[in-house]
Amino acid sequence: MGEELENMKKIGVLTSGGDAPGMNAAIRAVVRTAIYKGMKVYGIRRGFQGLMHGDIDQMDAASVGEIRHRGGTILNTARAEAFKTEEGIQKALTVLKVFGIEGLVVIGGDGSFRGARDLSQRGFPTIGIPGTIDNDIVCTEVTIGFDTAVNTVLEAINKIRDTVASHERTNIIEVMGRHSGEIAIATAIAGGAEGIIIPEVPVDIDLLCKRIIEGRNRGKTSSIIILAEGAGKAMELEEIIEKRTGMETRATVLGYLQRGGSPSAADIILASRMGYHAVELLENNIGNRVVISKNNKIMDEDINKALAMPSKFNEELFELAMVLSI
């Protein structure tokens, strides 16, 4: 019989890519779970960029006190083009060895997971936690930050509707989602939008304008259209719709507003459960995994399999959004 490996004693945690509400709650869960299990935990600042440069400090329970409700990430985040090279990866592995770190938790989106996979392929145990407001990680039903972002957009929609109703206008609200319409679909349903434009479905401007005109003929004096940024630009669409419908039209780009703010209770709980599960995996010398949520259960998936999954598109929800927008 082979000799059993000892449980890990030192792990690291970093956040990478775009920030998302709930990342701090995930960091907190990783740190406190590790300490509870008798492990030392190191915070790596500025993602893979900081990892390559040794921007690392040991954390304790007090390091993560009162952060669960804060937006952004206390570890900061940065893009790291150099980490995509073999030289950059080897530099990061050297730094991990110098600090005696035996496993790593990476919180971020698919780009961050590719970095985690690269370390895992070279024998370093790494666990990914999906943190992105776009909800575009296919292997999990929901990502950390999505629920908060949807509620932030919904609050903005409700305020903008007051103004467009007062001035009898159409307003195009551009939300985040370069490749995914998840935020747009959810907020269109919850916000009672009269139109929705997403990257996954070719836009039919004529149909959209026809619906606006039909609504006006029924007595509707204002309209809200939700546009995912990957499907076009609100400023360009504004002029087209105004010309074709004859209704005064304005554009609102929400931008980084959607990433900020305190996470919702749902995101804090999700992040905490995922952080706990990630540490359990590393404690048992399990790497090369992504923590996921399915049917409200926290489980994990092979990172290579997760990255190879084709993009998802919820046609049922999109159809619902279209039906309710008439």
Backbone hydrogen bonds, N-H to C=O, Kabsch-Sander energy under -0.5 kcal/mol:
donor,donor_aa,acceptor,acceptor_aa,energy
8,M,282,L,-0.5
8,M,283,E,-0.8
11,I,40,K,-2.4
12,G,103,G,-2.4
13,V,42,Y,-2.1
14,L,105,V,-2.3
16,S,107,I,-2.4
17,G,78,A,-0.7
22,G,70,R,-0.5
23,M,20,A,-2.0
24,N,72,G,-0.7
26,A,22,G,-1.8
27,I,23,M,-2.4
28,R,24,N,-2.6
29,A,25,A,-2.1
30,V,26,A,-2.4
31,V,27,I,-2.8
32,R,28,R,-2.6
33,T,29,A,-2.1
34,A,30,V,-2.2
35,I,31,V,-2.2
36,Y,32,R,-2.3
37,K,33,T,-1.7
38,G,35,I,-1.8
39,M,34,A,-3.0
40,K,9,K,-3.5
41,V,59,M,-0.6
42,Y,11,I,-2.4
43,G,57,D,-3.0
44,I,13,V,-2.6
45,R,43,G,-0.6
45,R,55,D,-2.6
46,R,75,L,-2.7
47,G,44,I,-0.6
47,G,76,N,-0.7
49,Q,46,R,-0.9
50,G,46,R,-1.5
51,L,47,G,-1.8
52,M,48,F,-2.2
53,H,49,Q,-1.1
54,G,51,L,-1.0
55,D,50,G,-2.8
56,I,54,G,-2.0
57,D,43,G,-2.1
59,M,41,V,-2.9
63,S,60,D,-1.0
64,V,60,D,-0.6
64,V,61,A,-0.9
65,G,62,A,-1.4
67,I,64,V,-1.0
70,R,67,I,-1.7
76,N,73,T,-1.6
83,F,80,A,-0.8
84,K,81,E,-1.5
85,T,82,A,-1.5
88,G,82,A,-0.6
89,I,85,T,-2.2
90,Q,86,E,-2.5
91,K,87,E,-1.9
92,A,88,G,-2.1
93,L,89,I,-2.3
94,T,90,Q,-2.0
95,V,91,K,-2.0
96,L,92,A,-2.4
97,K,93,L,-2.0
98,V,94,T,-2.4
99,F,95,V,-2.0
100,G,96,L,-0.6
100,G,97,K,-0.8
101,I,96,L,-2.1
102,E,10,K,-2.8
103,G,10,K,-0.8
104,L,125,P,-1.9
105,V,12,G,-2.3
106,V,104,L,-0.5
106,V,127,I,-3.1
107,I,14,L,-2.6
107,I,105,V,-0.5
108,G,106,V,-0.6
108,G,129,I,-2.3
113,F,109,G,-2.0
114,R,110,D,-1.8
115,G,111,G,-1.3
116,A,112,S,-2.1
117,R,113,F,-2.8
118,D,114,R,-2.0
119,L,115,G,-1.6
120,S,116,A,-2.3
121,Q,117,R,-2.7
122,R,118,D,-0.5
122,R,119,L,-0.9
123,G,120,S,-1.9
124,F,119,L,-2.3
127,I,104,L,-2.8
128,G,289,R,-2.5
129,I,106,V,-2.8
131,G,108,G,-2.1
131,G,129,I,-0.8
132,T,144,I,-1.1
135,N,132,T,-1.0
138,V,136,D,-0.8
140,T,137,I,-1.4
141,E,293,S,-2.7
144,I,130,P,-2.5
146,F,143,T,-1.4
149,A,145,G,-2.3
150,V,146,F,-2.5
151,N,147,D,-2.0
152,T,148,T,-2.3
153,V,149,A,-2.5
154,L,150,V,-2.5
155,E,151,N,-2.0
156,A,152,T,-1.7
157,I,153,V,-2.7
158,N,154,L,-2.3
159,K,155,E,-1.5
160,I,156,A,-2.8
161,R,157,I,-2.6
162,D,158,N,-0.9
163,T,159,K,-1.1
164,V,160,I,-2.6
165,A,161,R,-2.3
166,S,162,D,-1.5
167,H,163,T,-2.1
168,E,164,V,-0.8
169,R,164,V,-2.1
170,T,248,E,-2.6
171,N,223,S,-2.6
172,I,250,R,-2.8
173,I,171,N,-0.6
173,I,225,I,-3.2
174,E,172,I,-0.7
174,E,252,T,-3.0
175,V,173,I,-0.6
175,V,227,L,-2.8
185,I,181,G,-3.0
186,A,182,E,-2.3
187,T,183,I,-2.5
188,A,184,A,-2.1
189,I,185,I,-2.0
190,A,186,A,-2.4
191,G,187,T,-2.4
192,G,188,A,-0.5
192,G,189,I,-0.7
193,A,188,A,-2.1
194,E,224,I,-2.6
195,G,224,I,-1.1
197,I,226,I,-2.6
201,V,198,I,-1.0
205,I,203,V,-0.7
208,L,204,D,-2.2
209,C,205,I,-2.9
210,K,206,D,-2.3
211,R,207,L,-2.2
212,I,208,L,-1.9
213,I,209,C,-2.5
214,E,210,K,-2.7
215,G,211,R,-2.4
216,R,212,I,-2.1
217,N,213,I,-2.3
218,R,214,E,-1.1
219,G,216,R,-1.5
220,K,215,G,-2.9
221,T,219,G,-0.5
223,S,169,R,-1.7
225,I,171,N,-2.7
226,I,195,G,-2.6
227,L,173,I,-2.7
227,L,225,I,-0.5
228,A,197,I,-2.8
229,E,175,V,-2.3
230,G,177,G,-1.9
231,A,228,A,-2.6
232,G,229,E,-1.1
237,L,233,K,-2.1
238,E,234,A,-2.1
239,E,235,M,-0.9
240,I,236,E,-1.2
241,I,237,L,-2.6
242,E,238,E,-2.0
243,K,239,E,-2.0
244,R,240,I,-2.0
245,T,241,I,-2.3
246,G,242,E,-1.9
250,R,170,T,-2.5
252,T,172,I,-3.1
254,L,174,E,-2.0
254,L,252,T,-0.6
255,G,174,E,-0.5
257,L,254,L,-1.6
258,Q,255,G,-1.8
259,R,256,Y,-1.5
260,G,256,Y,-1.1
268,I,264,S,-2.3
269,I,265,A,-2.5
270,L,266,A,-2.4
271,A,267,D,-2.7
272,S,268,I,-2.2
273,R,269,I,-2.4
274,M,270,L,-2.4
275,G,271,A,-2.5
276,Y,272,S,-2.0
277,H,273,R,-2.0
278,A,274,M,-2.3
279,V,275,G,-1.7
280,E,276,Y,-1.9
281,L,277,H,-1.9
282,L,278,A,-2.0
283,E,279,V,-2.9
284,N,280,E,-1.1
284,N,281,L,-0.6
285,N,282,L,-2.5
286,I,281,L,-2.6
287,G,285,N,-0.6
288,N,126,T,-1.2
289,R,126,T,-1.3
290,V,301,E,-2.6
291,V,128,G,-3.1
292,I,299,M,-2.9
294,K,297,K,-2.6
297,K,294,K,-1.9
299,M,292,I,-2.3
299,M,297,K,-0.6
301,E,290,V,-2.4
303,I,288,N,-2.2
306,A,302,D,-2.4
307,L,303,I,-2.1
308,A,304,N,-1.3
309,M,305,K,-0.7
309,M,306,A,-0.8
315,E,313,F,-1.5
318,F,314,N,-2.0
319,E,315,E,-2.7
320,L,316,E,-2.0
321,A,317,L,-2.4
322,M,318,F,-2.2
323,V,319,E,-2.6
324,L,320,L,-2.5
325,S,321,A,-0.8
326,I,323,V,-1.1
